[in-house]
Amino acid sequence: MAKEITDKELSLIEQCVSGHLEGIGVSGLEAELSGHGFAIQRRTLLRRLTMLNAMNRIALTGEKKGRAYQPVKQDLVVTVEGAKATASIGSLTVEIYVPLSSESEGIKAHVRQPRQMRKPVGYNQEFLEAYYPNETWYLPLELREQ
């Protein structure tokens, strides 16, 4: 008669895997589980990991001895009072944007390019030297009054 697999057992394994965003191998996972007072045979652990992967609760990377187990990464997009928020489950990155015009989206996309992809731009030295704080302004009067 086959042993019934409890959700508590699977949740503990999933919790241990989710603590390692870069991934964890079987040996490291065995050590972490034994630290929680949960002794399990390696072959049984491998079966549980295969089951969790089939249920899309963890992800596999690598092959054979180099295999690592990672938490499943899911992108989450939420609209909050007209603002767009993007986050990744399992990471600390959260970005919230106010609605942008199409021109602003283009500028944001350009700025987010890697530096080596952008066209280098130098300073206009005369423009910078012509500025005197509290005496001259970079912006014309019409723009400053807006």
HUURGI-V810789 format. One record per residue. N is the residue number from 1. PSI is psi in whole degrees, -180 to 180 (* if undefined). Layout:
<<N;PSI> <N;PSI>>
This chain:
<<1;130> <2;143> <3;139> <4;131> <5;122> <6;152> <7;-28> <8;-41> <9;-48> <10;-38> <11;-37> <12;-43> <13;-45> <14;-39> <15;-42> <16;-40> <17;-39> <18;-16> <19;-5> <20;89> <21;-31> <22;-12> <23;156> <24;141> <25;175> <26;-43> <27;-45> <28;-37> <29;-40> <30;-45> <31;-42> <32;-41> <33;-39> <34;-29> <35;-25> <36;4> <37;25> <38;102> <39;131> <40;142> <41;148> <42;-46> <43;-39> <44;-41> <45;-42> <46;-39> <47;-42> <48;-40> <49;-40> <50;-40> <51;-44> <52;-37> <53;-41> <54;-29> <55;3> <56;35> <57;-20> <58;165> <59;150> <60;141> <61;147> <62;179> <63;154> <64;-121> <65;-22> <66;8> <67;138> <68;154> <69;130> <70;158> <71;151> <72;129> <73;124> <74;133> <75;142> <76;123> <77;125> <78;138> <79;122> <80;111> <81;48> <82;-7> <83;150> <84;130> <85;138> <86;134> <87;160> <88;129> <89;133> <90;-1> <91;171> <92;8> <93;121> <94;130> <95;128> <96;129> <97;143> <98;158> <99;135> <100;152> <101;168> <102;-35> <103;-41> <104;-39> <105;-39> <106;-42> <107;-43> <108;-42> <109;-39> <110;-44> <111;-30> <112;-7> <113;152> <114;150> <115;-38> <116;-16> <117;-17> <118;152> <119;127> <120;142> <121;134> <122;176> <123;149> <124;96> <125;-39> <126;-39> <127;-43> <128;-39> <129;-22> <130;-7> <131;130> <132;120> <133;136> <134;6> <135;-42> <136;165> <137;149> <138;-37> <139;145> <140;163> <141;-40> <142;-41> <143;-36> <144;-31> <145;-7> <146;*>>
